[in-house]
Amino acid sequence: MINDNLITLLLAFAATCAVQYALVRQRVANIADPLFFFVLTSAFSLALGCFAVDSTWLLARIFLYFTFFYAGFFLVSGQSQLALPPLQMHADFQQFRAIVIVCGLFYLGFNTIMWMKSGVILLSDDPSLQKSEAYADGFGFIRRFNWSVGVFVMIASLYWWLWERTVLAVIFVMLSVLITITGGGKGALLPAIFAIGLFSAKPFVSAQLRNDAPRLRRIIPILLAIALIPVAIVLVTEHGSAKDAFDAFVLRLFYSGDVLLYWGQENVRIEFAGLGPLDYLRDTFGSVLGSLRLIDYGIPIGNQFVRSTLPFGTDFSESLGPNLPFYVRGELYLGPVLALLHAFIIGMIFGCIRRYFLNYRGQSLLSYSLLSFAVIVSLTLPTEEGLAIGQAFDFAFYFLPIYATSYYFKNIKSLHFEKEPHI
């Protein structure tokens, strides 16, 4: 379908992208801004939806859900930011550095276990499949660490290097990047690019009192090209040639909305019409409830969508299937009317987290990094609500003990110095 209608799809993409960008252009800081990425992926999804859905009324509802999402976003995101002086980071830097080092060492240790068990995912015959199945047999906790604390390590180590240009900071940046790439994810380096985009929007001066934001802003296109390296490796590995890999990349962009290939079919919508609010709670918080062993892990709805369109008995991995974005999730579980409220609330949360970061005026590099991490995780919220909630829970589960330990030793050290006699 995409190959046969590529020109029309590109025109639809251009139109939906232009409208969305016109809405948010005063708030987009640069092309590495997570908000710009959301506009791009949403435009690809809407363009595909124009051809994939079998009902004009359904397509109209999808556009209406986007309208309510942006209404919620604008309500809480505040006015576009005025140019403000760069932040001065002076608070608790030693604690921040200790936390990044400890998290980074855990990141390395856990993934060394994975390499010994399953090899390097990026070098497997099918990285897209292997990145899901490699964590079977009780190793899911490593995957949860990777997509939560692992992402934080890459973001925080990058900010550490921007503040303090030391060899140790460079080592942890390179370490986190290399570990992340080996995971086989096509967008593995996107969090690092987003971190740079957010830094350019809300810069801080380095320990040498330099503001690197203008220079970084100029080289963002180069950094984006570097971020495409793991994408190219995975696609060439899976498709065998550069041309086929490029064609697959173009298809993958439109498949940002691949759920509409299934939800756009009336027979699929009828089959899943019995789901309701309790199912919404179970599936949205399923990752958290499953981690706490309160419920069994279920088969993702996106996977069930695919299975419903395949012949009975077809072998299909439970780890594969489209995400369930807000413009499908709301209607699936809550119905068309409450889906409008759902889209509005998702937009509010998305805008509120972004506003917290852009309004930060403190001096703590740890707080700055955590807020940046929250903005980047919030980008998952409109795409797959359950995953975003799971990431937030997993991050708190792994990170809080490390933070509490560092806070304890920091206080012990402070008390030690206070009790030392002065000569």
FIMAR-741616 format. One record per residue (C-alpha): residue in three letters; chain; x, y negated, z; residue number from 1. Coordinates in nm, 3 decimals. Layout:
N
('ALA'; 'A'; (X; Y; Z); NUM),
...
REM end
This chain:
423
('MET'; 'A'; (0.000; 0.000; 0.000); 1),
('ILE'; 'A'; (0.275; -0.247; 0.091); 2),
('ASN'; 'A'; (0.483; -0.183; -0.221); 3),
('ASP'; 'A'; (0.177; -0.220; -0.446); 4),
('ASN'; 'A'; (0.072; -0.550; -0.286); 5),
('LEU'; 'A'; (0.408; -0.694; -0.183); 6),
('ILE'; 'A'; (0.368; -1.035; -0.349); 7),
('THR'; 'A'; (0.020; -1.088; -0.204); 8),
('LEU'; 'A'; (0.139; -0.970; 0.136); 9),
('LEU'; 'A'; (0.427; -1.216; 0.127); 10),
('LEU'; 'A'; (0.186; -1.496; 0.043); 11),
('ALA'; 'A'; (-0.038; -1.393; 0.333); 12),
('PHE'; 'A'; (0.268; -1.382; 0.558); 13),
('ALA'; 'A'; (0.375; -1.730; 0.446); 14),
('ALA'; 'A'; (0.028; -1.872; 0.513); 15),
('THR'; 'A'; (-0.017; -1.717; 0.858); 16),
('CYS'; 'A'; (0.341; -1.805; 0.955); 17),
('ALA'; 'A'; (0.299; -2.168; 0.842); 18),
('VAL'; 'A'; (-0.023; -2.213; 1.041); 19),
('GLN'; 'A'; (0.124; -2.064; 1.359); 20),
('TYR'; 'A'; (0.449; -2.254; 1.327); 21),
('ALA'; 'A'; (0.259; -2.579; 1.277); 22),
('LEU'; 'A'; (0.086; -2.511; 1.609); 23),
('VAL'; 'A'; (0.403; -2.448; 1.810); 24),
('ARG'; 'A'; (0.678; -2.635; 1.621); 25),
('GLN'; 'A'; (0.704; -2.905; 1.889); 26),
('ARG'; 'A'; (0.782; -2.630; 2.140); 27),
('VAL'; 'A'; (1.020; -2.415; 1.935); 28),
('ALA'; 'A'; (1.377; -2.508; 2.024); 29),
('ASN'; 'A'; (1.560; -2.313; 1.751); 30),
('ILE'; 'A'; (1.533; -2.000; 1.536); 31),
('ALA'; 'A'; (1.663; -1.787; 1.826); 32),
('ASP'; 'A'; (1.378; -1.902; 2.049); 33),
('PRO'; 'A'; (1.159; -1.604; 2.153); 34),
('LEU'; 'A'; (0.853; -1.812; 2.063); 35),
('PHE'; 'A'; (0.975; -1.836; 1.702); 36),
('PHE'; 'A'; (1.021; -1.458; 1.694); 37),
('PHE'; 'A'; (0.663; -1.413; 1.817); 38),
('VAL'; 'A'; (0.535; -1.636; 1.536); 39),
('LEU'; 'A'; (0.729; -1.434; 1.275); 40),
('THR'; 'A'; (0.618; -1.091; 1.394); 41),
('SER'; 'A'; (0.259; -1.209; 1.438); 42),
('ALA'; 'A'; (0.258; -1.342; 1.082); 43),
('PHE'; 'A'; (0.374; -1.004; 0.949); 44),
('SER'; 'A'; (0.104; -0.832; 1.156); 45),
('LEU'; 'A'; (-0.172; -1.062; 1.033); 46),
('ALA'; 'A'; (-0.055; -1.029; 0.673); 47),
('LEU'; 'A'; (-0.073; -0.650; 0.697); 48),
('GLY'; 'A'; (-0.411; -0.677; 0.867); 49),
('CYS'; 'A'; (-0.550; -0.866; 0.568); 50),
('PHE'; 'A'; (-0.511; -0.545; 0.367); 51),
('ALA'; 'A'; (-0.522; -0.268; 0.625); 52),
('VAL'; 'A'; (-0.859; -0.328; 0.792); 53),
('ASP'; 'A'; (-1.178; -0.206; 0.628); 54),
('SER'; 'A'; (-1.405; -0.475; 0.773); 55),
('THR'; 'A'; (-1.407; -0.848; 0.709); 56),
('TRP'; 'A'; (-1.573; -0.898; 1.046); 57),
('LEU'; 'A'; (-1.294; -0.706; 1.221); 58),
('LEU'; 'A'; (-1.033; -0.921; 1.047); 59),
('ALA'; 'A'; (-1.219; -1.233; 1.157); 60),
('ARG'; 'A'; (-1.219; -1.107; 1.516); 61),
('ILE'; 'A'; (-0.844; -1.045; 1.503); 62),
('PHE'; 'A'; (-0.786; -1.405; 1.393); 63),
('LEU'; 'A'; (-1.020; -1.517; 1.670); 64),
('TYR'; 'A'; (-0.818; -1.323; 1.929); 65),
('PHE'; 'A'; (-0.506; -1.504; 1.812); 66),
('THR'; 'A'; (-0.691; -1.834; 1.845); 67),
('PHE'; 'A'; (-0.779; -1.759; 2.207); 68),
('PHE'; 'A'; (-0.425; -1.640; 2.276); 69),
('TYR'; 'A'; (-0.283; -1.973; 2.160); 70),
('ALA'; 'A'; (-0.553; -2.161; 2.353); 71),
('GLY'; 'A'; (-0.437; -1.990; 2.673); 72),
('PHE'; 'A'; (-0.073; -2.056; 2.583); 73),
('PHE'; 'A'; (-0.124; -2.428; 2.523); 74),
('LEU'; 'A'; (-0.334; -2.469; 2.836); 75),
('VAL'; 'A'; (-0.048; -2.376; 3.069); 76),
('SER'; 'A'; (0.273; -2.425; 2.870); 77),
('GLY'; 'A'; (0.274; -2.801; 2.920); 78),
('GLN'; 'A'; (0.399; -3.069; 2.686); 79),
('SER'; 'A'; (0.704; -3.018; 2.467); 80),
('GLN'; 'A'; (1.021; -3.073; 2.669); 81),
('LEU'; 'A'; (1.200; -3.406; 2.661); 82),
('ALA'; 'A'; (1.579; -3.408; 2.629); 83),
('LEU'; 'A'; (1.716; -3.369; 2.982); 84),
('PRO'; 'A'; (2.075; -3.356; 3.111); 85),
('PRO'; 'A'; (2.225; -3.005; 3.119); 86),
('LEU'; 'A'; (2.193; -2.820; 3.448); 87),
('GLN'; 'A'; (2.478; -2.807; 3.698); 88),
('MET'; 'A'; (2.529; -2.453; 3.831); 89),
('HIS'; 'A'; (2.696; -2.449; 4.173); 90),
('ALA'; 'A'; (2.484; -2.225; 4.398); 91),
('ASP'; 'A'; (2.571; -1.867; 4.498); 92),
('PHE'; 'A'; (2.798; -1.795; 4.202); 93),
('GLN'; 'A'; (2.992; -1.525; 4.387); 94),
('GLN'; 'A'; (2.670; -1.339; 4.464); 95),
('PHE'; 'A'; (2.561; -1.371; 4.101); 96),
('ARG'; 'A'; (2.891; -1.233; 3.976); 97),
('ALA'; 'A'; (2.881; -0.942; 4.223); 98),
('ILE'; 'A'; (2.526; -0.852; 4.115); 99),
('VAL'; 'A'; (2.618; -0.854; 3.745); 100),
('ILE'; 'A'; (2.925; -0.638; 3.809); 101),
('VAL'; 'A'; (2.733; -0.380; 4.015); 102),
('CYS'; 'A'; (2.443; -0.367; 3.767); 103),
('GLY'; 'A'; (2.691; -0.337; 3.481); 104),
('LEU'; 'A'; (2.874; -0.049; 3.644); 105),
('PHE'; 'A'; (2.546; 0.135; 3.703); 106),
('TYR'; 'A'; (2.458; 0.066; 3.339); 107),
('LEU'; 'A'; (2.785; 0.222; 3.226); 108),
('GLY'; 'A'; (2.756; 0.517; 3.465); 109),
('PHE'; 'A'; (2.401; 0.611; 3.371); 110),
('ASN'; 'A'; (2.471; 0.592; 2.999); 111),
('THR'; 'A'; (2.791; 0.793; 3.034); 112),
('ILE'; 'A'; (2.568; 1.070; 3.172); 113),
('MET'; 'A'; (2.346; 1.034; 2.862); 114),
('TRP'; 'A'; (2.644; 1.048; 2.624); 115),
('MET'; 'A'; (2.764; 1.367; 2.793); 116),
('LYS'; 'A'; (2.414; 1.521; 2.772); 117),
('SER'; 'A'; (2.289; 1.413; 2.428); 118),
('GLY'; 'A'; (2.575; 1.234; 2.253); 119),
('VAL'; 'A'; (2.560; 0.877; 2.125); 120),
('ILE'; 'A'; (2.207; 0.813; 1.999); 121),
('LEU'; 'A'; (2.322; 0.565; 1.733); 122),
('LEU'; 'A'; (2.535; 0.837; 1.569); 123),
('SER'; 'A'; (2.260; 1.101; 1.562); 124),
('ASP'; 'A'; (2.089; 1.215; 1.241); 125),
('ASP'; 'A'; (1.764; 1.037; 1.333); 126),
('PRO'; 'A'; (1.830; 0.759; 1.587); 127),
('SER'; 'A'; (1.466; 0.643; 1.593); 128),
('LEU'; 'A'; (1.346; 0.987; 1.704); 129),
('GLN'; 'A'; (1.647; 1.065; 1.921); 130),
('LYS'; 'A'; (1.618; 0.743; 2.123); 131),
('SER'; 'A'; (1.283; 0.872; 2.250); 132),
('GLU'; 'A'; (1.360; 1.240; 2.291); 133),
('ALA'; 'A'; (1.712; 1.213; 2.435); 134),
('TYR'; 'A'; (1.571; 1.116; 2.774); 135),
('ALA'; 'A'; (1.363; 1.431; 2.817); 136),
('ASP'; 'A'; (1.425; 1.686; 3.091); 137),
('GLY'; 'A'; (1.429; 1.442; 3.380); 138),
('PHE'; 'A'; (1.647; 1.168; 3.232); 139),
('GLY'; 'A'; (1.367; 0.915; 3.187); 140),
('PHE'; 'A'; (1.501; 0.715; 3.482); 141),
('ILE'; 'A'; (1.802; 0.618; 3.267); 142),
('ARG'; 'A'; (1.576; 0.490; 2.991); 143),
('ARG'; 'A'; (1.385; 0.287; 3.248); 144),
('PHE'; 'A'; (1.709; 0.143; 3.382); 145),
('ASN'; 'A'; (1.827; 0.057; 3.030); 146),
('TRP'; 'A'; (1.518; -0.134; 2.923); 147),
('SER'; 'A'; (1.502; -0.329; 3.249); 148),
('VAL'; 'A'; (1.830; -0.382; 3.434); 149),
('GLY'; 'A'; (2.029; -0.303; 3.119); 150),
('VAL'; 'A'; (1.866; -0.594; 2.939); 151),
('PHE'; 'A'; (1.928; -0.818; 3.240); 152),
('VAL'; 'A'; (2.299; -0.722; 3.244); 153),
('MET'; 'A'; (2.340; -0.829; 2.881); 154),
('ILE'; 'A'; (2.164; -1.160; 2.943); 155),
('ALA'; 'A'; (2.334; -1.240; 3.275); 156),
('SER'; 'A'; (2.684; -1.140; 3.160); 157),
('LEU'; 'A'; (2.644; -1.369; 2.861); 158),
('TYR'; 'A'; (2.553; -1.660; 3.091); 159),
('TRP'; 'A'; (2.841; -1.565; 3.318); 160),
('TRP'; 'A'; (3.079; -1.602; 3.023); 161),
('LEU'; 'A'; (2.922; -1.933; 2.918); 162),
('TRP'; 'A'; (2.977; -2.067; 3.269); 163),
('GLU'; 'A'; (3.316; -1.913; 3.350); 164),
('ARG'; 'A'; (3.542; -1.823; 3.057); 165),
('THR'; 'A'; (3.727; -1.540; 3.224); 166),
('VAL'; 'A'; (3.856; -1.207; 3.092); 167),
('LEU'; 'A'; (3.630; -1.020; 3.334); 168),
('ALA'; 'A'; (3.322; -1.202; 3.201); 169),
('VAL'; 'A'; (3.422; -1.114; 2.842); 170),
('ILE'; 'A'; (3.468; -0.749; 2.941); 171),
('PHE'; 'A'; (3.117; -0.727; 3.085); 172),
('VAL'; 'A'; (2.964; -0.902; 2.784); 173),
('MET'; 'A'; (3.133; -0.658; 2.546); 174),
('LEU'; 'A'; (3.051; -0.362; 2.771); 175),
('SER'; 'A'; (2.682; -0.445; 2.788); 176),
('VAL'; 'A'; (2.660; -0.510; 2.414); 177),
('LEU'; 'A'; (2.832; -0.184; 2.320); 178),
('ILE'; 'A'; (2.620; 0.023; 2.560); 179),
('THR'; 'A'; (2.304; -0.139; 2.428); 180),
('ILE'; 'A'; (2.398; -0.074; 2.065); 181),
('THR'; 'A'; (2.462; 0.296; 2.130); 182),
('GLY'; 'A'; (2.098; 0.332; 2.242); 183),
('GLY'; 'A'; (1.991; 0.335; 1.877); 184),
('GLY'; 'A'; (1.730; 0.058; 1.903); 185),
('LYS'; 'A'; (1.695; -0.155; 1.591); 186),
('GLY'; 'A'; (1.639; -0.467; 1.800); 187),
('ALA'; 'A'; (1.900; -0.377; 2.060); 188),
('LEU'; 'A'; (2.081; -0.711; 2.045); 189),
('LEU'; 'A'; (1.772; -0.931; 2.023); 190),
('PRO'; 'A'; (1.770; -1.004; 2.402); 191),
('ALA'; 'A'; (2.122; -1.148; 2.369); 192),
('ILE'; 'A'; (2.011; -1.366; 2.076); 193),
('PHE'; 'A'; (1.704; -1.480; 2.270); 194),
('ALA'; 'A'; (1.926; -1.558; 2.571); 195),
('ILE'; 'A'; (2.135; -1.787; 2.351); 196),
('GLY'; 'A'; (1.821; -1.946; 2.210); 197),
('LEU'; 'A'; (1.690; -2.015; 2.561); 198),
('PHE'; 'A'; (2.029; -2.149; 2.669); 199),
('SER'; 'A'; (2.021; -2.390; 2.375); 200),
('ALA'; 'A'; (1.675; -2.505; 2.486); 201),
('LYS'; 'A'; (1.774; -2.534; 2.853); 202),
('PRO'; 'A'; (2.155; -2.562; 2.869); 203),
('PHE'; 'A'; (2.386; -2.578; 3.166); 204),
('VAL'; 'A'; (2.742; -2.708; 3.174); 205),
('SER'; 'A'; (3.030; -2.469; 3.223); 206),
('ALA'; 'A'; (3.269; -2.466; 3.516); 207),
('GLN'; 'A'; (3.494; -2.688; 3.302); 208),
('LEU'; 'A'; (3.203; -2.933; 3.263); 209),
('ARG'; 'A'; (3.152; -2.852; 2.893); 210),
('ASN'; 'A'; (2.813; -2.831; 2.725); 211),
('ASP'; 'A'; (2.836; -2.549; 2.471); 212),
('ALA'; 'A'; (2.472; -2.565; 2.360); 213),
('PRO'; 'A'; (2.527; -2.782; 2.047); 214),
('ARG'; 'A'; (2.806; -2.555; 1.919); 215),
('LEU'; 'A'; (2.609; -2.238; 1.988); 216),
('ARG'; 'A'; (2.306; -2.385; 1.816); 217),
('ARG'; 'A'; (2.512; -2.426; 1.498); 218),
('ILE'; 'A'; (2.630; -2.065; 1.491); 219),
('ILE'; 'A'; (2.295; -1.901; 1.571); 220),
('PRO'; 'A'; (2.252; -1.785; 1.207); 221),
('ILE'; 'A'; (2.587; -1.603; 1.234); 222),
('LEU'; 'A'; (2.483; -1.444; 1.561); 223),
('LEU'; 'A'; (2.155; -1.332; 1.404); 224),
('ALA'; 'A'; (2.353; -1.167; 1.125); 225),
('ILE'; 'A'; (2.562; -0.984; 1.386); 226),
('ALA'; 'A'; (2.244; -0.872; 1.562); 227),
('LEU'; 'A'; (2.135; -0.706; 1.236); 228),
('ILE'; 'A'; (2.436; -0.472; 1.242); 229),
('PRO'; 'A'; (2.269; -0.203; 1.457); 230),
('VAL'; 'A'; (1.956; -0.238; 1.242); 231),
('ALA'; 'A'; (2.164; -0.172; 0.930); 232),
('ILE'; 'A'; (2.343; 0.124; 1.089); 233),
('VAL'; 'A'; (2.018; 0.290; 1.198); 234),
('LEU'; 'A'; (1.841; 0.234; 0.866); 235),
('VAL'; 'A'; (2.134; 0.349; 0.651); 236),
('THR'; 'A'; (2.169; 0.658; 0.872); 237),
('GLU'; 'A'; (1.799; 0.738; 0.831); 238),
('HIS'; 'A'; (1.761; 0.651; 0.460); 239),
('GLY'; 'A'; (2.102; 0.727; 0.313); 240),
('SER'; 'A'; (2.167; 0.418; 0.099); 241),
('ALA'; 'A'; (2.185; 0.042; 0.142); 242),
('LYS'; 'A'; (1.899; -0.017; -0.106); 243),
('ASP'; 'A'; (1.666; 0.231; 0.063); 244),
('ALA'; 'A'; (1.764; 0.084; 0.400); 245),
('PHE'; 'A'; (1.677; -0.268; 0.281); 246),
('ASP'; 'A'; (1.341; -0.150; 0.146); 247),
('ALA'; 'A'; (1.274; 0.019; 0.480); 248),
('PHE'; 'A'; (1.368; -0.300; 0.662); 249),
('VAL'; 'A'; (1.113; -0.502; 0.463); 250),
('LEU'; 'A'; (0.849; -0.238; 0.533); 251),
('ARG'; 'A'; (0.942; -0.240; 0.902); 252),
('LEU'; 'A'; (0.881; -0.614; 0.922); 253),
('PHE'; 'A'; (0.525; -0.570; 0.800); 254),
('TYR'; 'A'; (0.486; -0.270; 1.027); 255),
('SER'; 'A'; (0.495; -0.509; 1.322); 256),
('GLY'; 'A'; (0.119; -0.465; 1.287); 257),
('ASP'; 'A'; (0.124; -0.094; 1.200); 258),
('VAL'; 'A'; (-0.147; -0.025; 1.458); 259),
('LEU'; 'A'; (-0.390; -0.188; 1.214); 260),
('LEU'; 'A'; (-0.327; 0.094; 0.967); 261),
('TYR'; 'A'; (-0.522; 0.310; 1.213); 262),
('TRP'; 'A'; (-0.745; 0.066; 1.402); 263),
('GLY'; 'A'; (-0.848; -0.072; 1.063); 264),
('GLN'; 'A'; (-1.023; 0.258; 0.983); 265),
('GLU'; 'A'; (-1.382; 0.281; 1.100); 266),
('ASN'; 'A'; (-1.358; 0.651; 1.182); 267),
('VAL'; 'A'; (-1.071; 0.580; 1.426); 268),
('ARG'; 'A'; (-1.265; 0.300; 1.593); 269),
('ILE'; 'A'; (-1.566; 0.528; 1.632); 270),
('GLU'; 'A'; (-1.357; 0.811; 1.776); 271),
('PHE'; 'A'; (-1.216; 0.586; 2.051); 272),
('ALA'; 'A'; (-1.533; 0.384; 2.115); 273),
('GLY'; 'A'; (-1.590; 0.555; 2.449); 274),
('LEU'; 'A'; (-1.296; 0.395; 2.626); 275),
('GLY'; 'A'; (-1.373; 0.133; 2.891); 276),
('PRO'; 'A'; (-1.226; -0.090; 3.163); 277),
('LEU'; 'A'; (-1.116; 0.202; 3.384); 278),
('ASP'; 'A'; (-0.926; 0.347; 3.089); 279),
('TYR'; 'A'; (-0.769; 0.004; 3.039); 280),
('LEU'; 'A'; (-0.639; 0.004; 3.396); 281),
('ARG'; 'A'; (-0.515; 0.362; 3.370); 282),
('ASP'; 'A'; (-0.330; 0.312; 3.042); 283),
('THR'; 'A'; (-0.199; -0.041; 3.107); 284),
('PHE'; 'A'; (-0.057; 0.052; 3.447); 285),
('GLY'; 'A'; (0.013; 0.413; 3.350); 286),
('SER'; 'A'; (0.389; 0.366; 3.352); 287),
('VAL'; 'A'; (0.382; 0.231; 3.707); 288),
('LEU'; 'A'; (0.130; 0.487; 3.836); 289),
('GLY'; 'A'; (0.320; 0.767; 3.668); 290),
('SER'; 'A'; (0.647; 0.656; 3.827); 291),
('LEU'; 'A'; (0.477; 0.664; 4.166); 292),
('ARG'; 'A'; (0.338; 1.011; 4.083); 293),
('LEU'; 'A'; (-0.017; 0.888; 4.139); 294),
('ILE'; 'A'; (-0.127; 1.009; 3.797); 295),
('ASP'; 'A'; (0.020; 1.225; 3.523); 296),
('TYR'; 'A'; (0.174; 1.052; 3.224); 297),
('GLY'; 'A'; (-0.075; 1.042; 2.938); 298),
('ILE'; 'A'; (-0.025; 1.045; 2.564); 299),
('PRO'; 'A'; (-0.001; 0.683; 2.443); 300),
('ILE'; 'A'; (-0.308; 0.557; 2.262); 301),
('GLY'; 'A'; (-0.100; 0.461; 1.958); 302),
('ASN'; 'A'; (0.015; 0.821; 1.933); 303),
('GLN'; 'A'; (-0.346; 0.938; 1.965); 304),
('PHE'; 'A'; (-0.444; 0.701; 1.682); 305),
('VAL'; 'A'; (-0.192; 0.871; 1.452); 306),
('ARG'; 'A'; (-0.297; 1.220; 1.558); 307),
('SER'; 'A'; (-0.661; 1.140; 1.483); 308),
('THR'; 'A'; (-0.572; 1.073; 1.117); 309),
('LEU'; 'A'; (-0.356; 1.386; 1.072); 310),
('PRO'; 'A'; (-0.482; 1.735; 0.984); 311),
('PHE'; 'A'; (-0.558; 1.947; 1.289); 312),
('GLY'; 'A'; (-0.251; 2.126; 1.423); 313),
('THR'; 'A'; (0.003; 1.893; 1.262); 314),
('ASP'; 'A'; (0.324; 1.877; 1.468); 315),
('PHE'; 'A'; (0.379; 1.515; 1.573); 316),
('SER'; 'A'; (0.609; 1.396; 1.849); 317),
('GLU'; 'A'; (0.436; 1.238; 2.151); 318),
('SER'; 'A'; (0.712; 0.976; 2.159); 319),
('LEU'; 'A'; (0.610; 0.825; 1.824); 320),
('GLY'; 'A'; (0.325; 0.594; 1.734); 321),
('PRO'; 'A'; (0.241; 0.224; 1.708); 322),
('ASN'; 'A'; (0.227; -0.018; 1.998); 323),
('LEU'; 'A'; (-0.108; -0.147; 2.118); 324),
('PRO'; 'A'; (-0.098; -0.530; 2.087); 325),
('PHE'; 'A'; (-0.344; -0.760; 2.259); 326),
('TYR'; 'A'; (-0.562; -0.806; 1.948); 327),
('VAL'; 'A'; (-0.640; -0.432; 1.953); 328),
('ARG'; 'A'; (-0.609; -0.348; 2.322); 329),
('GLY'; 'A'; (-0.870; -0.597; 2.437); 330),
('GLU'; 'A'; (-1.141; -0.482; 2.197); 331),
('LEU'; 'A'; (-1.056; -0.114; 2.239); 332),
('TYR'; 'A'; (-1.105; -0.114; 2.616); 333),
('LEU'; 'A'; (-1.319; -0.421; 2.690); 334),
('GLY'; 'A'; (-1.529; -0.485; 2.381); 335),
('PRO'; 'A'; (-1.524; -0.786; 2.145); 336),
('VAL'; 'A'; (-1.655; -1.042; 2.397); 337),
('LEU'; 'A'; (-1.424; -0.965; 2.690); 338),
('ALA'; 'A'; (-1.140; -0.920; 2.442); 339),
('LEU'; 'A'; (-1.150; -1.297; 2.390); 340),
('LEU'; 'A'; (-1.092; -1.351; 2.762); 341),
('HIS'; 'A'; (-0.820; -1.088; 2.759); 342),
('ALA'; 'A'; (-0.637; -1.263; 2.473); 343),
('PHE'; 'A'; (-0.673; -1.597; 2.653); 344),
('ILE'; 'A'; (-0.522; -1.456; 2.976); 345),
('ILE'; 'A'; (-0.232; -1.292; 2.792); 346),
('GLY'; 'A'; (-0.160; -1.627; 2.626); 347),
('MET'; 'A'; (-0.170; -1.802; 2.963); 348),
('ILE'; 'A'; (0.077; -1.559; 3.121); 349),
('PHE'; 'A'; (0.305; -1.585; 2.818); 350),
('GLY'; 'A'; (0.299; -1.967; 2.832); 351),
('CYS'; 'A'; (0.329; -1.987; 3.210); 352),
('ILE'; 'A'; (0.647; -1.778; 3.227); 353),
('ARG'; 'A'; (0.802; -1.988; 2.952); 354),
('ARG'; 'A'; (0.711; -2.310; 3.134); 355),
('TYR'; 'A'; (0.875; -2.187; 3.457); 356),
('PHE'; 'A'; (1.203; -2.138; 3.271); 357),
('LEU'; 'A'; (1.193; -2.470; 3.084); 358),
('ASN'; 'A'; (1.102; -2.661; 3.402); 359),
('TYR'; 'A'; (1.380; -2.506; 3.611); 360),
('ARG'; 'A'; (1.603; -2.774; 3.768); 361),
('GLY'; 'A'; (1.793; -2.569; 4.025); 362),
('GLN'; 'A'; (2.161; -2.486; 4.050); 363),
('SER'; 'A'; (2.154; -2.105; 4.073); 364),
('LEU'; 'A'; (2.284; -1.908; 3.775); 365),
('LEU'; 'A'; (2.108; -1.601; 3.917); 366),
('SER'; 'A'; (1.769; -1.775; 3.920); 367),
('TYR'; 'A'; (1.835; -1.912; 3.572); 368),
('SER'; 'A'; (1.920; -1.562; 3.441); 369),
('LEU'; 'A'; (1.616; -1.405; 3.607); 370),
('LEU'; 'A'; (1.386; -1.665; 3.454); 371),
('SER'; 'A'; (1.542; -1.614; 3.112); 372),
('PHE'; 'A'; (1.498; -1.238; 3.154); 373),
('ALA'; 'A'; (1.132; -1.294; 3.247); 374),
('VAL'; 'A'; (1.074; -1.499; 2.930); 375),
('ILE'; 'A'; (1.231; -1.228; 2.714); 376),
('VAL'; 'A'; (1.031; -0.950; 2.882); 377),
('SER'; 'A'; (0.714; -1.158; 2.843); 378),
('LEU'; 'A'; (0.766; -1.136; 2.468); 379),
('THR'; 'A'; (0.666; -0.769; 2.501); 380),
('LEU'; 'A'; (0.339; -0.861; 2.675); 381),
('PRO'; 'A'; (0.135; -0.950; 2.363); 382),
('THR'; 'A'; (0.287; -0.654; 2.174); 383),
('GLU'; 'A'; (0.252; -0.376; 2.430); 384),
('GLU'; 'A'; (0.109; -0.483; 2.763); 385),
('GLY'; 'A'; (0.175; -0.152; 2.935); 386),
('LEU'; 'A'; (0.543; -0.158; 2.838); 387),
('ALA'; 'A'; (0.590; -0.512; 2.969); 388),
('ILE'; 'A'; (0.434; -0.418; 3.303); 389),
('GLY'; 'A'; (0.647; -0.104; 3.315); 390),
('GLN'; 'A'; (0.963; -0.304; 3.243); 391),
('ALA'; 'A'; (0.883; -0.551; 3.519); 392),
('PHE'; 'A'; (0.815; -0.271; 3.768); 393),
('ASP'; 'A'; (1.128; -0.078; 3.672); 394),
('PHE'; 'A'; (1.340; -0.389; 3.701); 395),
('ALA'; 'A'; (1.210; -0.462; 4.050); 396),
('PHE'; 'A'; (1.261; -0.097; 4.151); 397),
('TYR'; 'A'; (1.626; -0.089; 4.046); 398),
('PHE'; 'A'; (1.728; -0.451; 4.095); 399),
('LEU'; 'A'; (1.583; -0.538; 4.436); 400),
('PRO'; 'A'; (1.801; -0.291; 4.632); 401),
('ILE'; 'A'; (2.112; -0.429; 4.459); 402),
('TYR'; 'A'; (2.002; -0.786; 4.531); 403),
('ALA'; 'A'; (1.915; -0.706; 4.894); 404),
('THR'; 'A'; (2.256; -0.545; 4.948); 405),
('SER'; 'A'; (2.441; -0.842; 4.799); 406),
('TYR'; 'A'; (2.232; -1.082; 5.008); 407),
('TYR'; 'A'; (2.311; -0.883; 5.325); 408),
('PHE'; 'A'; (2.686; -0.888; 5.263); 409),
('LYS'; 'A'; (2.676; -1.256; 5.171); 410),
('ASN'; 'A'; (2.514; -1.335; 5.507); 411),
('ILE'; 'A'; (2.758; -1.110; 5.693); 412),
('LYS'; 'A'; (3.046; -1.292; 5.529); 413),
('SER'; 'A'; (2.895; -1.631; 5.617); 414),
('LEU'; 'A'; (2.851; -1.529; 5.981); 415),
('HIS'; 'A'; (3.210; -1.402; 5.992); 416),
('PHE'; 'A'; (3.346; -1.736; 5.878); 417),
('GLU'; 'A'; (3.121; -1.927; 6.118); 418),
('LYS'; 'A'; (3.248; -1.721; 6.415); 419),
('GLU'; 'A'; (3.616; -1.757; 6.332); 420),
('PRO'; 'A'; (3.787; -1.994; 6.579); 421),
('HIS'; 'A'; (3.913; -2.317; 6.432); 422),
('ILE'; 'A'; (4.278; -2.401; 6.497); 423),
REM end
